[in-house]
Amino acid sequence: MKEIGKRIKERRLKKGLTQDDLAEQAKVNLRTIQRIENNEATPRRKTLDLIFEVLDIELIEQNKSVINKYLIWSSFLTLLIIISTFLGWIRHFKMFVDGERTYRAFTGWTGYTFLNDYHFHNWILSITSVSLGLIVIGNSLELIKNKSKYIIVQLVCLVLYLIGFWGWSHRQAIELRPGLFIIVIATILLVIAYKKNGKKTGASRVS
């Protein structure tokens, strides 16, 4: 994108146009032109088409595919969540066998925790976290728009589960396993990444 701003500025100067002239002829906000040339914003395709038409630019070659760090990061966290659903989340003492303590282990698809005598199943949290990851990936691919309200619902499920788990762990001999820790942290990081990307997009988007 840095190359595009540079090429537009060079072409504009070559044609003897000021930024005001370009903005007026392309019917684009002057501030938009300034931000594009200073590489402060990522212009929309429609905006570029209007500018290209005025500058008689048939095609500006894009830089080599820029790695979408947001997409990579969100995809990695989503994959981490999927993997962690098959790991042990919790385990509790079952019985003694030949003098040895035995445990019953639960993954993200088995077992549950209690919340006011309600069984909050592990798979509910797994599905909400995985779907949250898919929302973030879809957002990074520009397939979907803001889904903040839905994400809030996912976070509520996470909080309710943790509240239930905290209460249950005081009544049962329960040991927290790595899987639950991973899915909780990854889910929180996904939300943070989503919100940061939303703020960044809002700040850099031009019309």
C-alpha positions in Angstrom: 0.0 0.0 0.0 3.0 2.3 0.5 3.8 2.0 -3.2 0.2 3.0 -4.1 0.4 6.3 -2.2 3.8 7.1 -3.8 2.6 6.3 -7.3 -0.5 8.4 -6.9 1.5 11.4 -5.6 4.0 11.1 -8.5 1.2 10.8 -11.1 -0.6 13.8 -9.6 2.5 16.0 -9.7 3.3 14.9 -13.2 -0.2 16.0 -14.3 0.3 19.3 -12.5 -2.5 18.7 -10.1 -2.7 19.8 -6.5 -4.3 17.6 -3.9 -7.3 20.0 -3.9 -7.6 19.5 -7.7 -7.4 15.8 -7.4 -9.9 15.7 -4.6 -12.4 17.9 -6.5 -12.1 16.0 -9.8 -12.3 12.5 -8.2 -15.1 13.7 -5.8 -13.0 12.4 -2.9 -12.5 14.2 0.4 -9.2 16.2 0.5 -8.2 14.6 3.8 -8.6 11.2 2.1 -6.1 12.1 -0.6 -3.7 13.4 2.0 -3.9 10.2 4.1 -3.5 8.0 1.1 -0.4 9.8 -0.2 1.1 9.8 3.3 0.3 6.1 3.7 -1.9 6.8 6.7 -4.8 4.8 5.5 -5.8 1.8 3.4 -8.2 3.1 0.7 -11.2 1.3 -0.5 -11.2 -0.1 -4.0 -14.0 2.3 -5.0 -11.9 5.3 -3.8 -8.9 4.1 -5.8 -10.9 3.7 -8.9 -12.1 7.3 -8.7 -8.6 8.5 -8.2 -7.1 6.3 -11.0 -9.7 7.6 -13.4 -8.7 11.2 -12.9 -5.0 10.4 -13.1 -5.4 8.2 -16.1 -3.9 5.2 -14.3 -5.0 2.0 -15.9 -3.4 -0.2 -13.3 -1.2 0.2 -10.3 0.5 -3.0 -9.4 -0.1 -4.0 -5.9 2.8 -4.9 -3.7 3.4 -8.5 -3.1 0.7 -10.0 -1.0 1.0 -8.4 2.4 0.8 -10.9 5.2 -2.4 -10.4 7.1 -1.0 -10.7 10.7 -4.5 -10.4 12.1 -5.7 -13.3 10.0 -2.7 -15.5 10.9 -3.0 -14.6 14.6 -6.8 -15.3 14.8 -6.4 -18.5 12.8 -3.7 -19.7 15.1 -5.8 -19.0 18.2 -8.9 -20.6 16.7 -6.8 -23.7 15.9 -5.5 -23.7 19.4 -9.0 -23.6 20.8 -10.1 -26.5 18.5 -7.1 -28.6 19.7 -7.7 -27.7 23.3 -11.2 -29.0 23.2 -9.8 -32.5 22.8 -7.4 -32.1 25.7 -8.1 -32.7 29.4 -10.0 -29.8 30.9 -10.7 -31.1 34.4 -10.3 -34.3 36.4 -11.6 -35.3 39.7 -11.1 -38.2 42.1 -13.1 -41.3 41.2 -12.0 -44.1 43.5 -9.1 -46.1 44.9 -8.0 -49.1 42.8 -5.4 -51.3 44.5 -4.6 -48.5 46.9 -4.0 -46.1 44.0 -6.1 -43.0 43.4 -7.9 -43.0 40.0 -9.4 -40.0 38.3 -12.1 -39.3 35.9 -11.0 -36.8 33.2 -13.2 -34.6 31.0 -12.3 -32.9 27.7 -14.0 -30.0 26.1 -16.7 -32.3 24.7 -17.4 -34.3 27.9 -18.2 -33.4 31.4 -19.8 -30.3 32.9 -19.8 -27.8 35.7 -22.6 -26.6 38.0 -24.2 -23.2 38.2 -27.0 -23.1 40.7 -27.7 -26.8 40.1 -27.7 -26.3 36.3 -25.3 -28.5 34.4 -23.2 -26.2 32.1 -21.7 -28.8 29.7 -18.2 -28.4 28.4 -19.3 -28.7 24.8 -21.4 -25.5 25.1 -18.3 -23.5 26.0 -16.3 -25.3 23.3 -18.8 -24.5 20.6 -19.1 -20.8 21.6 -15.3 -20.4 21.7 -14.8 -22.1 18.3 -17.6 -20.1 16.7 -16.1 -16.9 18.2 -12.8 -17.8 16.5 -14.6 -18.4 13.2 -16.3 -14.9 13.5 -12.9 -13.3 14.0 -11.4 -15.1 11.0 -14.4 -14.2 8.9 -14.0 -10.6 10.0 -10.3 -10.6 9.0 -11.2 -12.0 5.6 -13.9 -9.2 5.3 -16.6 -11.9 4.9 -18.7 -10.6 7.8 -19.1 -7.2 9.5 -19.2 -6.3 13.2 -20.5 -9.1 15.4 -19.8 -7.5 18.7 -23.1 -8.4 20.2 -22.7 -12.1 19.4 -19.2 -12.0 20.8 -20.6 -10.6 24.1 -22.9 -13.6 24.3 -19.9 -15.9 23.9 -18.1 -14.1 26.7 -21.1 -14.4 29.0 -21.0 -18.1 28.4 -17.4 -18.2 29.3 -17.9 -16.2 32.5 -20.9 -18.3 33.6 -18.8 -21.5 33.1 -15.9 -20.2 35.1 -18.3 -19.1 37.9 -19.8 -22.6 37.9 -16.4 -24.2 37.8 -15.1 -22.1 40.7 -18.1 -23.1 42.8 -17.8 -26.7 41.9 -14.1 -26.9 42.5 -14.8 -26.1 46.2 -17.2 -28.9 46.6 -15.4 -31.6 44.6 -11.9 -32.9 44.4 -11.3 -31.2 41.0 -8.0 -30.5 39.3 -7.8 -28.0 36.5 -6.1 -29.4 33.4 -4.3 -27.5 30.6 -7.1 -27.6 28.0 -9.5 -25.3 29.8 -6.7 -22.8 30.6 -5.8 -22.7 26.9 -9.3 -22.2 25.6 -10.0 -19.5 28.1 -6.8 -17.5 27.3 -7.2 -18.1 23.6 -10.8 -16.9 23.6 -9.9 -13.7 25.5 -7.0 -13.0 23.1 -9.4 -13.5 20.2 -11.7 -10.9 21.6 -8.8 -8.5 22.2 -7.5 -9.0 18.6 -11.0 -8.4 17.2 -11.5 -5.2 19.1 -8.1 -3.9 18.2 -8.6 -4.7 14.6 -12.0 -3.0 14.7 -10.5 0.2 16.1 -7.6 0.1 13.6 -10.0 -0.4 10.7 -12.3 2.4 11.9 -9.3 4.7 12.1 -7.8 3.9 8.7 -10.9 3.3 6.6 -11.6 6.1 4.1 -14.5 6.7 1.9 
